[in-house]
Amino acid sequence: QVQLVESGGGLVQAGGSLRLSCAASGITFSIFDIGWYRQAPGKQRELVAIISSGGSTNYGDFVKGRFALSRDNAKSMVSLQMNSLKPEDTAVYYCNLAKTTGKSRPNYWGQGTQVTVST
């Protein structure tokens, strides 16, 4: 069965850094696009960053060069390095794996990890 385990969330002061990781098992990791999404209280879930199976990346407009997403297919892991964090980055961050080609297009979500940025 597919498992996604997120780690790295926590409390950090504004201007600080965190590194989120998402480890997958039970899946052919390399064929999936992998995204990090976030949801703050009272707000809709939004895309933070996404990396395709081919390695190309896209970021939410609010990232503005502060975050970097990378994947390690050999370890079935994706990491999101977040720098220059702001209080408005406070949210639950979710890892998502999505197969975007072919007849079968499964989509998996992690349980979420809390990121809190204090002033």
VENBEL-V234714 format. One record per residue. N is the residue number from 0. RES is the residue in three letters. SS is DSSP state (H for helix, E for strand, - for the rest). OMEGA is omega in degrees with one decimal (* if undefined). NEAR is the number of other ideal C-beta (glycine too) atoms within 8 Angstrom. Layout:
N&RES&SS&OMEGA&NEAR, N&RES&SS&OMEGA&NEAR
This chain:
0&GLN&-&-176.6&3, 1&VAL&-&174.9&10, 2&GLN&E&172.5&7, 3&LEU&E&-178.9&13, 4&VAL&E&179.9&9, 5&GLU&E&177.1&15, 6&SER&E&173.9&9, 7&GLY&-&177.9&9, 8&GLY&-&179.0&10, 9&GLY&E&-179.4&8, 10&LEU&E&-179.5&5, 11&VAL&E&176.9&11, 12&GLN&E&176.6&7, 13&ALA&-&-176.5&9, 14&GLY&-&-178.7&5, 15&GLY&-&-176.4&8, 16&SER&-&171.1&9, 17&LEU&E&175.6&11, 18&ARG&E&178.1&9, 19&LEU&E&176.8&16, 20&SER&E&176.6&11, 21&CYS&E&-179.8&15, 22&ALA&E&-177.5&10, 23&ALA&E&174.1&15, 24&SER&E&178.7&8, 25&GLY&-&-172.7&6, 26&ILE&-&173.0&10, 27&THR&-&-167.6&5, 28&PHE&H&-169.4&9, 29&SER&H&-175.6&6, 30&ILE&H&-176.2&6, 31&PHE&-&163.1&12, 32&ASP&E&-175.4&11, 33&ILE&E&-178.6&13, 34&GLY&E&168.0&12, 35&TRP&E&177.1&17, 36&TYR&E&177.3&11, 37&ARG&E&178.2&13, 38&GLN&E&175.7&11, 39&ALA&-&-179.9&9, 40&PRO&-&177.8&3, 41&GLY&-&-178.4&3, 42&LYS&-&177.1&8, 43&GLN&-&174.9&4, 44&ARG&-&-178.9&7, 45&GLU&E&179.5&9, 46&LEU&E&173.7&9, 47&VAL&E&-178.3&13, 48&ALA&E&179.1&14, 49&ILE&E&176.8&11, 50&ILE&E&-176.7&13, 51&SER&-&175.9&9, 52&SER&-&178.6&7, 53&GLY&-&174.9&4, 54&GLY&-&178.4&7, 55&SER&-&-174.0&6, 56&THR&E&172.1&9, 57&ASN&E&-176.2&6, 58&TYR&E&172.3&9, 59&GLY&-&-176.9&8, 60&ASP&-&-176.3&5, 61&PHE&-&-177.7&5, 62&VAL&-&174.3&10, 63&LYS&-&173.4&5, 64&GLY&-&-177.1&4, 65&ARG&-&-174.6&8, 66&PHE&E&176.1&12, 67&ALA&E&-177.8&6, 68&LEU&E&178.5&14, 69&SER&E&179.1&8, 70&ARG&E&175.7&10, 71&ASP&E&-176.6&9, 72&ASN&-&-179.8&7, 73&ALA&-&179.9&4, 74&LYS&-&-176.8&6, 75&SER&-&-174.6&10, 76&MET&E&174.0&10, 77&VAL&E&-178.7&13, 78&SER&E&177.0&12, 79&LEU&E&176.0&14, 80&GLN&E&-176.6&10, 81&MET&E&179.8&12, 82&ASN&-&177.6&8, 83&SER&-&-176.7&6, 84&LEU&-&-178.4&14, 85&LYS&-&177.3&7, 86&PRO&H&179.8&8, 87&GLU&H&172.4&7, 88&ASP&H&178.6&10, 89&THR&-&-177.1&8, 90&ALA&E&166.8&10, 91&VAL&E&-178.0&10, 92&TYR&E&-175.9&16, 93&TYR&E&173.6&15, 94&CYS&E&179.7&14, 95&ASN&E&173.5&12, 96&LEU&E&-177.5&15, 97&ALA&E&174.0&12, 98&LYS&-&-170.3&12, 99&THR&-&177.0&6, 100&THR&-&177.8&4, 101&GLY&-&-177.8&5, 102&LYS&-&-179.2&3, 103&SER&-&-176.1&5, 104&ARG&-&179.3&9, 105&PRO&-&-176.2&8, 106&ASN&E&-175.1&8, 107&TYR&E&178.9&11, 108&TRP&E&170.7&8, 109&GLY&-&-175.7&12, 110&GLN&-&178.9&7, 111&GLY&-&176.1&9, 112&THR&E&-174.8&13, 113&GLN&E&171.8&9, 114&VAL&E&179.1&17, 115&THR&E&-179.3&8, 116&VAL&E&-178.0&14, 117&SER&E&179.3&8, 118&THR&-&*&4
